Amino acid sequence: MKRQQEDDLRVSSEDEVFEACLRWLNYAPEQRKTDFHLILQHIRLAFVSPYVLMDRVASCKTVQEDAICRELLHEALQFHLLVDRRSEMSTTNSRLKPRTCSELTETLIFLGGEDERVVVRGVEIYNPERDEWKKLCCLPYAVSKHAIVASGASTLYLCGGDYPNGRPSSEVWKYEQKLDTWIQLSDMLTPRSELGLALIDGYIYACGGTNGEVRLNTIERYSITDNKWTLIASMQIGMTSPACCSLNGYLYITGGAVLEEGDAVDLVMRFDPRKLEWSNDVAPMRIARSGSAAVVLKRKIYVCGGLQSNTENTNLAEVYDPTTNQWQFIAPMREHRYRPGAAVVNEKIYVCGGQDEQPGKYHESVECYSIETDQWTIITELICGRSFLACAMLLLKWSDILWEHVCEGETNSLPDIG
């Protein structure tokens, strides 16, 4: 029973692996039950069908009687139930990642953005393992200064941003990957451009931004189940371009541009959505920055790039450990980037696009950071250089993407916005 340990084990589904191990147990249950947890820990129970998990795994007498087996079952049930935390959980536990031979692939998706000439409508997807690009269904309209989050690594939500005419949007769209189409949802309560966005336990949090007149200090929350937005909290100060993320069930809001001049801040705010309370003891970042990108990897927060202290675009990056409440610099990026996109794929941080420190220069490059080596490597280029784009990880079957969309003019006609 060593084959089930292999990461490249070729099976049509993880259900088959469990059934094979169950047959091994049932051949001599009394002799083998004490060692069954050693077998079970190498099964990717998170990728077993939920019906098999409940009907076969949970009902197995040996699993019920063995504490380690029960813990492994609980871990898999958490993965199935806490859809929004799957990416966070999988970076610290190999059992919560598909086998390498699986057709499921972690990919990078890039949406919208702008340079000095054009606002982008296209949606590009990149497979780092194959070094291949494809195109998905075009956005409903060209957009920049928007934000996206991924739910369960398979569904995307796009909120706000600027229409090509510069007017802030309150629109919300969901990308349905199996249909390769965008579905419009309920609008936000307030138009928001340059907003921060995070997904926590079935709710999307839209933070700050601008309505075209003032910097907003409000936070509104979207219920995926009810398709409804609710105003829930106010930040200490109105801000644009904060970098937001979720970790351990908390909302983190890092940096941002404040006041009339858009001064960057080193402020880090943490919000508890269960208690609707703010924490006042989170350490500030090492430098003030706005327009940066934030991601979570191995239960730490990484913040990259942005506008440093309202003086210059930066290539500096830093990491926050919530267990010590401390920020540490990591290796600087290869490029200075204001308003880049960022996502975690295969336990590496990818940062793409953004505006250079030289006026009018927009990066095409995508660079990758390894926490093991503390090094950045430029690995590929976007179809066109731009900033104010959005980036996320999607877990999908690469062979299922058969579409090669050609978007009509990037500054295509707007929807009816009155």
C-alpha angles and dihedrals in degrees: 000000000000098000094078089065093062115105091208095050107144113226133142091233141355087245088075092055093053093046091052091051090047090054088052090053095046092052089072108359099171094051096041105038094086090059098039093099088062088059096040094054090066095053115094093231090172088069096045112108110269088235092054089044092057101032099040111016100038092043094052108113093216091053091049093051100043118078095208092048090051090051091052090049091049090051091054093046090052090053092052094045102039097058095165093055098051095101091048093049096044094059091066101038127050091201088067093058125079118252114269091245090056116112087232111104132186107233138178120239123197124198133190126314135150147241128191093286111032144028111221126235099174128106116211128188127198131198109206093192093057098027088229134140131209135170128237132199111311119251115264087252138351111283142175137174088040131127136224138194131191122224117207089347089278108072128058129205121197120197134187126321132140126306112226089264089061096252114138116245130221093190124125124199135184123210112220104203099193091055094033091225141118119240121198117230133186114308121247115258090246131031107249131190123177089019131158119237136194137168120221126172099328097324131099116215119207111197130194121312126138132287090206094270110050140011109261126229095186130107121205127189130216122208109215089199096051099031088227137129124217130185106235113162149000127231124227091259139003112265145170129210099022117163110233134188141154127241130171091351094306130115113232121197113190128190124325140164118283142178126020096304094047095242113190117238136204091215119135117194125191121198127193106213093193095057096025088230135136125225117225099192104070112125117244121244120266091251136020112253143162130191092033128138126242129199136168122232126169091349094304130108120235120196118192136188127331134134109315116221090331091288111089143357109261139212092200120124131187140184131221124210110199091198091064098024090228136130122215130186116241126194112306119250120257091245137039106244132188115189097357125164121245140185141158118247125173091349093304129108117238120196119186140186122340133146119291125229087255111083114252096015116121120185123239093183128107117204130193130213125208116202089202095060100023089227136129122218128188105228109169146345135251119241087251133008116249148140133222089050125139128230136189143161121256124190109212148130106276092205090059092065102091099150125104104183123194110203119217116240110331091234090050124168114295126243117253102284097160 
